[in-house]
Amino acid sequence: MTPLFAYLIKSSLSAALLYLLFRLTMRRHNQHAVNRILLMTIMLFSAIVPFIDIQLLNETEPVRQIQLFRELVAIPEVTDAIAVEPGSKVVTDMATSNPINYWKWAYYSIISLFVLQLSVGIIRVVQLLKKASKYPFQDVLISVVKEVIQPFSFFNWIVLSEKDFNENKNIVVTHERAHIKLGHTFDLMVSELFCVMHFFNPMVWMMRRDLKLIHEYQADQAVLNQGIDAQKYQLLVLEKAVGKRRFAMASQFTQKPILKRLNMMKNSNVEKWAVVKLFLFVPLLALLLQAFARPELIRNVNELIPTIQKDSTELWLEQWTPENLQNLNGGLMTEMEVVKPLRPGSKSTVSNRKNKYPVISKKDILEVLINYKSLILLEGKIGQPKEVYAAVRKFIAGESPVGRANDVATKVEKQLPLAGKVSVSKGVITLRHDVGTDKAFIRKMVKEIGKIYLEARNNAATKTFGKKYFQLSVAQKSDIDQMIPIRVSIIEPKKTRNAPPPPPPYSKFKVTSQGTVMHGGKKLSLSELIERIELLKKLQAKHNKKYKKNIKLQPVFDIDHQVSKSKLEELKRMIKNSSVSDVEIVWIIEDK
């Protein structure tokens, strides 16, 4: 492998790993300045890290990184002198000593095309600047062209069309001046050069896209900080969204995706603890430094990746699923008949029945009800999951789950081979749920109950034998299993035939006489309206899939008869030019 390709592989690997960590930890936070610096640092670090020789582990003879640089730029170096006798001839087979590297020439050719494309873009910008009318404004220079273009900034110039200069001068200039003051052109130059060198790495192009989006977040915030009306600015961004991108190294007024920019404008909450996540980059940076300084340490990748084996606790919890409860219970029922308290003088009729499942006293049952909204009803009261788990813990320990003395489950005396005479609870935990209850929520509850049972068995094992449950012998485990028996049941809801499905999502909007859109009693901006319709589309699709229907979403707009025709037409035009243009909307004008 040539030094050039070795460098590119190392640099690309560094950029990909660091950017992946960025996406997982920092990308969704609104610390735009921090994210911008972080992305620029990733690019610069990945560009120079193959040349850095910092060894963090063992002391070895340092590698001369200047040698790698000399080989990278193909500087010839004479290392040994050749003695030639007078009159002799030296024949060099050039074809053998210097074979043609087609991969290298292909790489250089592709780079040349990218450089040519960037050069053409810069030339076009210069040509626009030459024929533009120039107006000094504070510390920048505004260049106005007759051609209809998207506004953009380039170094100290702001370029915009005559139409934007006459109609949207303040907003556009404030936006583009923010790009200039923040030095975004320098970022774009670095990112474009980095993408040209690593054109084969998709992560690098995604990094460049995120960097441009962060630039737009910062410029948008600068506009809103100047007191410009947010709704007016958002409408202008939507109008400009249909424009075509022309200059790669220019900061343009509109950058897609527009919806992310509109959402970020509304997100004013600063997440202070987001910066703490930066410390996650330290171990990865150290690993990259060590790996590139000591390549012999990673010849065998398996040596760096420890074998991860699941411990006994993980294996135990993996068995706690609704489908496997019967195996854990040792054949315990999934349905049961509850014995009601007998009235004085009455006789029990249960003994004469042939019951399919065991008969369990009501006081021995801890019943947890879960409805389709994942609300929990415990002993007749709505409770939080933490309260339920605390009650389960008490119930397994033989205590009253809700603090009432008469609610303690029945206990029986049992003689065990090693533990001797013990009291064993006959309590059973039942989980009842509706047809529409979230299955993931039920699975989570079952898993948490499994943790509580393991905790109880660990406590009993420590108290009886002085060791944790998984450290016991087979015979000792058998005693603990009988002391803390697992009795958990999930009772499936009875399915009703031909039950009508619930109604589709509510999709009725109100347009007031002022042209304001209301939904559910809330006033909506244009961006919120589009988001609401997109959400209704998703809910409708989910509804159709669940109930096997093919109901088409048709939002109804009730229009006040006093609304002006111009405002109504503007609303229709905005919706038509948005991402929900495919939705069929029903417009109903109220009677006078």
RACORZI-V543991 format. One line per field, one symbol per residue. ss: DSSP state (@ for helix, = for strand, . for the rest). burial: + if it has 16 or more other ideal C-beta (glycine too) atoms within 10 Angstrom, else -. Layout:
ss=???
burial=???
//
This chain:
ss=..@@@@@@@@@@@@@@@@@@@@@@@......@@@@@@@@@@@@@@@@@@@@.............@@@@@@@@.....................@@@@....@@@@@@@@@@@@@@@@@@@@@@@@@@@@@@.=====..======......===..=====@@@@@@.@@@@@@@@@@@@@..@@@@@@@@@@@@@@....@@@@@@@@@@@@@@@@@@@@@@@@....@@@@@@@@@@@..........==.....@@@@@@@@@.....@@@@@@@@@@@@@@@@@@@@@@.@@@@..@@@@.......@@@@@@@...@@@@@@@@.......===..........@@@......===@@@======.....===..===.@@@@@@@@@@@@........@@@...======...======..======.....@@@@@@@@@@@@@@@@@@@@@@@@@@@...@@@..@@@@@@@@@@....====................====.....===..===.@@@@@@@@@@@@@@@@@@@@@@........====.....@@@@@@@@@@@@.........====...
burial=--++-+++-++++++++++-++--++--+-++-+++-+++-++-+++-++-----------------+---+----------------------------------+------+---+--+---+--+---+-------++++++---++++++--+++++--++--++-++++++++++-+-++-++-+++++++++--+-++--++-++++++++++++++------+--++++++-++-----+++++++++--++-++-++--------+--+---+---+--+++++++---------------------++--+-+--+--++--++--+-----------------------+--++++++++---+-+-+----+----++-+++++++++-++----+++------+--+--+-++++++++++---+----+--++-+++-+++-++++++--++---+--+---++-++--++++++++-------------+--+-+++-----+-+----++++++++++--++--+--++--------+-+-+-+---+---++--+---+--+++--+-+-------
//
